[in-house]
Amino acid sequence: MRSRTPKVLHELCGIPMVLWPVRAALAAGADRVVVVDSPERALADVLGEGVELAVQPQADGTGGAVVAAVAQLAATGADESSAPVVILSGDVPLVSAETITELVRAHDASGAGATMASTVLDDPSGYGRVVRDEQGMVERVVETKTDGDATPEQLEIREVNTGIYVFAAEALRDALPRLSADNAQGELYLPQVLDLIRTAGGTVAAHAVTDQRLVLGVNDRAALAQVRTLAQDAIHARHMAAGVSIVDPRATVIDVDVEIGRDTTIEPFTTIRGNTRIGEGCLVRHSYLIDCVLENGVTVGPFAYLRPGSVLREGAKVGTFVEIKNSDLGARAKVPHLSYIGDADVGEGTNLGASTITANYDGRVKHRTTIGRHVRSSVHVSFVAPVTVGDEAYTGAGSVIHEDVPPGALGIARARQTNKEGYARRREQQP
C-alpha cells in the first residue's frame, strides 16, 4: 500500500477494511472471533466488543499468524474445542456471511481435515495456485510471491487460493507445530498445513466460490479502489431494495453503516458518511452528510454540509450552501441558504434568514445558542453565543445579537446609518 497505515486499517466505505470479514464472521454465527495483530497492536482500538486480539510476535507469515490465534485460544482454555476453525484474511473484505456458512457446510459434508475456498481468476497474478491430483482433490497450494516459488506450469493455473479455509480443529492443532519456513521468503505458509494433513492421512477438499467479487484480495491501492466500487454497489443495491431512490448510484457515496428510510430520494453528487440516519420521505440534493440524524420528511441541499452531531427534526429544511454542526433543528424549522449554524438548538417552526451565523467559539471554548419556537430572523444576522432568543421573537437584518432577546420581542443590534451629503464630489476634488 506504500502507507504508514497498516493495510487492513485502510478505510472501506466508512469502516476499516479488517472489520468487513470480522462482521461477516459474527453474522455467520461464529462462537469466537480472534484477530491477529503485530506487536504494535494497531488494530486494538478498532475491534468491537466480542472480538479478541492475538499478537503475532514476529512477521513470520500466515502460518505464524494462525499459531498466534491458536495460542490465544489456548490461553483462555478453549483450544480443545471440536468446532471447525474458519480462517479469514483481513485483506479479503467482501466475503459474506452466506459464503462462510456455505463453506462450513461443505466442510462438514466432506468429512475432510481441511476445506479451502477457491475461485478461478482471469488474472491470477500474486495469488497462490491450487494444484489438484488426478482425482481432482487438492494436492497443494503453491505460493507465487517471489521468483522460484512456483514452476512455469504452475503459474499457468488460474484456480487460486482465496486465503479462506475451514479446518477440523484437531487436524489444525496437530499440523501447526510441524510448519517449516523452507521457502523463498523464509516464512511459515498456512497452505503447508494442507500438505501436512494429507501426509497424516487426512483429506483436503475445495469449495469453489463462483462469485469472484466475494473473494478478491487487496494488495495495493488500485485493488482497494476496485473492491470499494463493488462494496458501494452492494450498499446501493441494499438501500434501493428497501425502498430508497438513488437517482444516480455512480455519482453517490454511501457508507456501510448509514441507515435510510423508505421513500427517501438521494440525488446525484451526494456523500453520506459514518453513522448517519435518515428517516422516511426525505430529499437530499448534492450534499455532504456525516454522523447526523434526519427525521422523516426532511429536505437537505443542494450544497449543504451536515457535520457530526447535527439533528434535523421532522419536516425541517436545510437549503443551499448551509452548514450545520452539532445542532438540533426543530420540526419544520428552516435554514434556507448561505448560513452556518453550529452548537445551537433551534425551535420548531423557526425560520433563519440568509447569512445567519452562530458565533459559537470565543477562542477558547465553544458556547451554545438557543433559538426558540417560531422565531423569525432577518438576513445577515449573527448570534454571539452564549445567547438565547425567545419564542416568536424577531431580529432585525444585519444585527449582531449578543444579548438575550425576550419572547415576542424584536432584537436590533446595529449602528445607525449616517449619510454624508456631497462626499463623492469632494473626493474627486481632492489632490
C-alpha positions as CSV (number, residue, x, y, z in Angstrom):
1,M,0.0,0.0,0.0
2,R,3.1,2.3,0.4
3,S,1.5,3.8,3.5
4,R,2.3,4.4,7.2
5,T,-1.2,2.9,7.9
6,P,-1.4,-0.9,8.1
7,K,-3.1,-2.3,5.1
8,V,-6.2,-3.7,6.9
9,L,-6.8,-0.3,8.6
10,H,-7.4,1.4,5.3
11,E,-10.9,2.7,5.1
12,L,-13.5,0.8,3.0
13,C,-16.9,2.5,2.8
14,G,-16.7,4.0,6.3
15,I,-15.0,1.3,8.4
16,P,-11.5,-0.2,8.4
17,M,-11.1,-3.0,5.9
18,V,-10.5,-5.6,8.6
19,L,-13.9,-5.1,10.1
20,W,-15.6,-6.4,7.0
21,P,-14.6,-10.0,7.4
22,V,-15.0,-9.7,11.2
23,R,-18.6,-8.6,10.8
24,A,-19.2,-11.4,8.3
25,A,-17.9,-14.0,10.7
26,L,-20.1,-12.6,13.5
27,A,-23.1,-12.6,11.2
28,A,-22.4,-16.2,10.2
29,G,-22.6,-17.2,13.9
30,A,-19.0,-17.6,14.9
31,D,-18.7,-18.5,18.6
32,R,-15.5,-16.6,18.9
33,V,-13.6,-14.2,16.6
34,V,-9.8,-13.8,17.1
35,V,-8.0,-11.1,15.1
36,V,-4.2,-11.4,14.8
37,D,-2.1,-8.3,15.0
38,S,1.5,-7.2,15.2
39,P,3.2,-6.3,18.5
40,E,2.3,-2.7,17.8
41,R,-1.3,-3.7,18.3
42,A,-2.5,-1.1,15.7
43,L,-5.9,-2.9,15.5
44,A,-6.7,-2.8,19.2
45,D,-8.7,0.4,19.0
46,V,-11.0,-0.5,16.1
47,L,-12.1,-4.0,17.1
48,G,-15.6,-4.1,18.6
49,E,-17.0,-5.8,21.6
50,G,-16.7,-9.6,21.5
51,V,-13.7,-9.7,19.2
52,E,-10.4,-10.9,20.7
53,L,-6.9,-9.7,19.8
54,A,-3.9,-12.1,19.4
55,V,-0.4,-10.8,18.9
56,Q,1.9,-12.4,16.3
57,P,5.4,-11.8,17.9
58,Q,7.2,-11.6,14.5
59,A,6.1,-11.3,10.9
60,D,6.7,-14.9,10.0
61,G,3.9,-15.5,7.6
62,T,0.3,-16.6,7.6
63,G,1.1,-19.8,9.4
64,G,2.7,-17.8,12.2
65,A,-0.5,-15.7,12.4
66,V,-2.6,-18.8,12.9
67,V,-0.2,-20.1,15.5
68,A,-0.7,-16.9,17.4
69,A,-4.5,-17.2,17.1
70,V,-4.5,-20.8,18.4
71,A,-2.2,-19.7,21.3
72,Q,-4.8,-17.1,22.2
73,L,-7.5,-19.8,22.3
74,A,-5.2,-22.0,24.4
75,A,-4.6,-19.1,26.9
76,T,-8.3,-19.0,27.6
77,G,-8.7,-22.7,27.8
78,A,-10.7,-23.1,24.6
79,D,-8.1,-24.8,22.4
80,E,-9.7,-28.2,22.8
81,S,-13.0,-27.3,21.2
82,S,-14.1,-29.6,18.4
83,A,-15.8,-26.8,16.5
84,P,-14.4,-26.2,13.0
85,V,-11.9,-23.3,12.7
86,V,-12.6,-20.8,9.9
87,I,-9.6,-18.8,8.7
88,L,-10.3,-15.4,7.0
89,S,-8.0,-12.8,5.6
90,G,-8.2,-9.2,6.8
91,D,-7.4,-8.1,3.2
92,V,-10.2,-10.1,1.6
93,P,-13.0,-7.8,2.9
94,L,-16.1,-8.7,0.7
95,V,-16.5,-12.3,1.9
96,S,-20.1,-12.6,3.1
97,A,-21.7,-14.4,6.0
98,E,-23.5,-16.6,3.4
99,T,-20.2,-17.6,1.8
100,I,-18.8,-18.5,5.2
101,T,-21.9,-20.5,6.1
102,E,-21.8,-22.4,2.8
103,L,-18.1,-23.2,3.2
104,V,-18.6,-24.6,6.7
105,R,-21.5,-26.7,5.4
106,A,-19.3,-28.0,2.6
107,H,-16.6,-28.8,5.1
108,D,-19.0,-30.7,7.4
109,A,-20.4,-32.7,4.5
110,S,-16.9,-33.7,3.1
111,G,-15.5,-35.0,6.4
112,A,-12.2,-33.5,5.3
113,G,-9.4,-32.4,7.6
114,A,-9.5,-29.1,5.7
115,T,-11.6,-27.3,3.2
116,M,-10.4,-24.3,1.3
117,A,-12.3,-21.8,-0.7
118,S,-11.0,-21.4,-4.2
119,T,-12.0,-19.4,-7.3
120,V,-10.9,-19.0,-10.9
121,L,-9.5,-15.7,-12.0
122,D,-8.7,-14.4,-15.4
123,D,-5.6,-12.8,-14.0
124,P,-4.3,-14.9,-11.0
125,S,-1.1,-12.8,-10.6
126,G,0.0,-12.7,-7.0
127,Y,-2.3,-15.5,-5.8
128,G,-1.3,-19.0,-4.6
129,R,-2.2,-21.6,-7.2
130,V,-4.4,-24.7,-6.4
131,V,-2.7,-27.8,-7.6
132,R,-5.0,-30.8,-7.9
133,D,-4.2,-34.5,-8.2
134,E,-5.5,-36.9,-10.8
135,Q,-8.7,-37.5,-8.8
136,G,-9.4,-33.7,-8.7
137,M,-8.6,-33.4,-5.0
138,V,-6.4,-30.6,-3.6
139,E,-2.8,-31.7,-3.6
140,R,-1.2,-28.5,-2.6
141,V,-1.2,-24.7,-2.9
142,V,1.8,-23.1,-4.5
143,E,2.7,-19.6,-3.5
144,T,3.8,-17.2,-6.2
145,K,5.0,-14.1,-4.3
146,T,8.7,-14.4,-5.4
147,D,10.6,-16.0,-8.2
148,G,11.2,-19.6,-7.6
149,D,8.1,-20.3,-5.5
150,A,6.3,-21.9,-8.5
151,T,7.2,-23.5,-11.8
152,P,6.1,-22.1,-15.1
153,E,3.5,-24.8,-15.4
154,Q,2.1,-24.0,-12.0
155,L,1.9,-20.3,-12.9
156,E,-0.4,-21.2,-15.8
157,I,-3.0,-22.4,-13.3
158,R,-6.0,-20.0,-12.9
159,E,-7.6,-21.6,-9.9
160,V,-6.4,-19.7,-6.9
161,N,-6.4,-19.9,-3.1
162,T,-8.6,-17.2,-1.7
163,G,-7.0,-17.4,1.8
164,I,-10.2,-18.7,3.3
165,Y,-10.2,-22.1,5.0
166,V,-12.1,-24.3,7.3
167,F,-10.1,-26.7,9.4
168,A,-11.0,-29.6,11.6
169,A,-9.8,-28.3,14.9
170,E,-7.7,-31.3,15.9
171,A,-6.1,-31.6,12.4
172,L,-5.1,-27.9,12.6
173,R,-3.6,-28.2,16.1
174,D,-1.6,-31.3,15.1
175,A,-0.2,-29.7,11.9
176,L,0.8,-26.2,13.1
177,P,3.8,-27.3,15.2
178,R,5.2,-29.0,12.1
179,L,5.2,-26.0,9.8
180,S,8.5,-25.2,8.1
181,A,10.0,-21.9,6.8
182,D,11.8,-23.7,4.0
183,N,10.8,-21.4,1.2
184,A,12.0,-18.4,-0.7
185,Q,10.6,-15.9,1.9
186,G,11.6,-17.9,5.0
187,E,8.0,-17.7,6.3
188,L,5.5,-20.1,7.7
189,Y,2.9,-20.6,5.0
190,L,-0.5,-21.6,6.2
191,P,-1.2,-23.6,3.0
192,Q,1.5,-26.0,4.1
193,V,-0.9,-27.2,6.7
194,L,-2.9,-28.8,3.8
195,D,0.2,-30.8,2.8
196,L,0.7,-31.9,6.4
197,I,-2.9,-33.0,6.8
198,R,-2.6,-35.1,3.6
199,T,0.7,-36.6,4.8
200,A,-1.0,-37.6,8.0
201,G,-3.7,-39.5,6.0
202,G,-6.4,-36.8,6.0
203,T,-8.1,-35.3,3.0
204,V,-8.3,-31.7,1.7
205,A,-11.4,-30.5,-0.1
206,A,-12.1,-27.4,-2.1
207,H,-15.3,-25.4,-2.2
208,A,-15.5,-23.3,-5.3
209,V,-16.8,-19.7,-4.9
210,T,-18.3,-18.8,-8.2
211,D,-18.7,-15.1,-7.5
212,Q,-15.1,-13.8,-7.7
213,R,-16.0,-10.5,-6.2
214,L,-16.6,-12.0,-2.8
215,V,-13.0,-13.3,-2.5
216,L,-11.0,-10.5,-4.1
217,G,-7.9,-9.6,-2.1
218,V,-6.4,-6.1,-1.6
219,N,-2.7,-5.8,-2.1
220,D,-2.5,-2.2,-3.3
221,R,-4.5,1.0,-3.6
222,A,-5.7,0.1,-7.1
223,A,-7.2,-3.2,-5.8
224,L,-8.7,-1.3,-2.8
225,A,-10.5,1.1,-5.3
226,Q,-11.8,-1.9,-7.2
227,V,-13.2,-3.5,-4.0
228,R,-14.6,-0.2,-2.9
229,T,-16.6,0.1,-6.1
230,L,-18.0,-3.4,-5.5
231,A,-18.8,-2.7,-1.9
232,Q,-20.5,0.6,-2.8
233,D,-22.6,-1.2,-5.5
234,A,-23.8,-3.6,-2.8
235,I,-24.7,-0.8,-0.4
236,H,-26.7,1.0,-3.0
237,A,-28.5,-2.2,-4.0
238,R,-29.4,-2.9,-0.4
239,H,-30.9,0.6,0.1
240,M,-32.8,0.6,-3.2
241,A,-34.2,-2.9,-2.5
242,A,-35.5,-1.3,0.8
243,G,-37.4,1.5,-1.0
244,V,-34.8,4.2,-1.3
245,S,-34.4,6.1,-4.6
246,I,-30.8,6.7,-5.5
247,V,-31.1,8.7,-8.7
248,D,-27.5,8.0,-10.0
249,P,-25.6,5.4,-8.0
250,R,-22.4,6.2,-9.9
251,A,-22.5,9.7,-8.5
252,T,-23.4,8.8,-4.9
253,V,-21.3,7.7,-2.0
254,I,-23.0,6.0,1.0
255,D,-21.1,4.4,3.9
256,V,-21.9,0.9,5.0
257,D,-23.4,1.9,8.4
258,V,-25.7,4.6,7.0
259,E,-29.5,4.0,7.6
260,I,-32.0,5.4,5.1
261,G,-35.8,5.1,5.4
262,R,-38.1,4.2,2.5
263,D,-39.4,6.8,0.0
264,T,-36.3,8.9,0.6
265,T,-34.6,10.2,-2.5
266,I,-30.9,10.7,-2.8
267,E,-29.9,12.9,-5.7
268,P,-26.6,12.8,-7.5
269,F,-23.3,14.0,-6.1
270,T,-24.4,13.4,-2.5
271,T,-22.0,11.8,0.1
272,I,-23.4,10.2,3.2
273,R,-20.8,9.1,5.7
274,G,-20.4,7.5,9.1
275,N,-23.4,6.6,11.3
276,T,-25.8,8.9,9.6
277,R,-29.5,8.0,10.0
278,I,-32.1,9.3,7.5
279,G,-35.8,8.8,8.0
280,E,-38.6,8.2,5.5
281,G,-39.7,10.6,2.8
282,C,-36.6,12.8,2.9
283,L,-34.9,14.5,0.0
284,V,-31.1,15.0,-0.1
285,R,-29.7,17.1,-3.0
286,H,-26.0,17.3,-3.9
287,S,-24.8,17.5,-0.2
288,Y,-22.3,16.0,2.3
289,L,-23.6,14.4,5.4
290,I,-21.6,12.8,8.2
291,D,-22.7,11.3,11.5
292,C,-26.0,13.1,11.6
293,V,-29.7,12.3,12.0
294,L,-32.5,13.3,9.7
295,E,-36.0,12.5,10.8
296,N,-38.9,11.9,8.4
297,G,-39.7,14.4,5.7
298,V,-36.5,16.4,5.9
299,T,-35.1,18.3,2.9
300,V,-31.4,19.0,2.5
301,G,-29.4,20.9,-0.1
302,P,-28.2,21.4,-2.6
303,F,-24.6,22.1,-1.5
304,A,-25.3,21.6,2.2
305,Y,-22.8,20.3,4.7
306,L,-24.2,18.4,7.8
307,R,-21.4,17.7,10.3
308,P,-21.3,15.3,13.2
309,G,-24.0,15.8,15.9
310,S,-26.5,17.5,13.6
311,V,-30.1,16.5,14.2
312,L,-32.9,17.7,11.8
313,R,-36.3,17.0,13.2
314,E,-39.4,16.0,11.2
315,G,-40.1,18.2,8.2
316,A,-37.1,20.5,8.8
317,K,-35.3,22.1,5.8
318,V,-31.7,23.0,5.2
319,G,-31.1,24.7,1.9
320,T,-28.3,25.9,-0.4
321,F,-24.8,26.4,1.0
322,V,-25.8,25.8,4.6
323,E,-23.5,24.2,7.2
324,I,-24.9,22.6,10.3
325,K,-22.7,21.4,13.1
326,N,-23.6,19.8,16.4
327,S,-27.0,21.4,16.4
328,D,-30.6,20.4,16.8
329,L,-33.0,21.9,14.3
330,G,-36.6,21.6,15.4
331,A,-39.6,20.2,13.5
332,R,-40.4,22.2,10.3
333,A,-37.6,24.7,11.1
334,K,-35.9,26.2,8.1
335,V,-32.4,27.4,7.3
336,P,-32.9,28.1,3.6
337,H,-29.5,29.3,2.4
338,L,-26.0,30.7,3.0
339,S,-25.8,30.1,6.7
340,Y,-23.7,28.5,9.4
341,I,-25.4,27.0,12.5
342,G,-23.0,25.5,15.0
343,D,-23.6,24.3,18.6
344,A,-27.2,25.6,18.5
345,D,-30.7,24.5,19.5
346,V,-33.4,25.8,17.1
347,G,-37.0,25.5,18.0
348,E,-40.0,24.2,16.0
349,G,-41.1,26.3,13.0
350,T,-38.3,28.8,13.2
351,N,-37.1,30.4,10.0
352,L,-33.5,31.7,9.9
353,G,-32.8,34.1,7.1
354,A,-29.9,34.1,4.6
355,S,-26.5,34.5,6.0
356,T,-27.4,33.6,9.6
357,I,-24.3,32.9,11.7
358,T,-23.9,31.5,15.2
359,A,-20.6,32.7,16.6
360,N,-20.1,29.8,18.8
361,Y,-16.3,30.0,19.6
362,D,-14.7,32.6,21.8
363,G,-11.2,31.5,21.0
364,R,-11.0,29.1,24.0
365,V,-14.3,27.2,24.4
366,K,-17.5,26.6,22.4
367,H,-20.8,28.0,23.6
368,R,-24.4,27.2,22.6
369,T,-27.0,29.4,21.0
370,T,-30.7,28.7,21.9
371,I,-33.3,30.0,19.5
372,G,-36.9,29.3,20.4
373,R,-40.0,28.3,18.5
374,H,-41.4,30.2,15.6
375,V,-38.6,32.8,15.6
376,R,-38.0,34.9,12.5
377,S,-34.6,36.2,11.9
378,S,-33.9,38.6,9.0
379,V,-30.9,38.3,6.7
380,H,-27.3,38.7,7.7
381,V,-27.8,38.1,11.5
382,S,-25.0,36.9,13.8
383,F,-25.9,35.3,17.1
384,V,-22.9,35.6,19.5
385,A,-23.1,32.7,21.9
386,P,-24.0,32.1,24.6
387,V,-27.3,33.8,23.8
388,T,-31.0,32.9,23.9
389,V,-33.7,34.1,21.6
390,G,-37.2,33.6,23.0
391,D,-40.2,32.0,21.2
392,E,-41.8,34.1,18.4
393,A,-39.1,36.7,18.6
394,Y,-37.8,38.7,15.6
395,T,-34.3,40.0,14.8
396,G,-33.5,42.9,12.5
397,A,-31.5,42.5,9.3
398,G,-27.8,42.9,9.8
399,S,-27.9,42.6,13.6
400,V,-25.2,41.2,15.8
401,I,-27.2,39.7,18.7
402,H,-25.1,39.3,21.8
403,E,-27.8,39.7,24.5
404,D,-30.8,37.6,25.1
405,V,-34.0,38.5,23.1
406,P,-37.2,38.1,25.2
407,P,-40.1,36.1,23.7
408,G,-42.1,38.0,21.1
409,A,-39.6,40.9,21.0
410,L,-37.7,42.4,18.1
411,G,-33.9,42.4,18.6
412,I,-31.9,45.0,16.7
413,A,-28.2,45.4,17.2
414,R,-26.6,47.6,14.5
415,A,-25.1,51.1,14.2
416,R,-27.3,53.9,12.9
417,Q,-26.8,54.8,9.3
418,T,-25.2,58.2,8.5
419,N,-25.2,59.7,5.0
420,K,-22.5,62.3,4.1
421,E,-24.0,64.6,1.5
422,G,-21.7,65.6,-1.3
423,Y,-19.0,63.1,-0.4
424,A,-18.3,61.8,-3.9
425,R,-17.8,65.3,-5.3
426,R,-15.5,66.3,-2.5
427,R,-13.5,63.1,-3.0
428,E,-13.0,63.9,-6.7
429,Q,-11.7,67.4,-5.9
430,Q,-9.0,66.1,-3.6
431,P,-5.5,66.3,-5.0
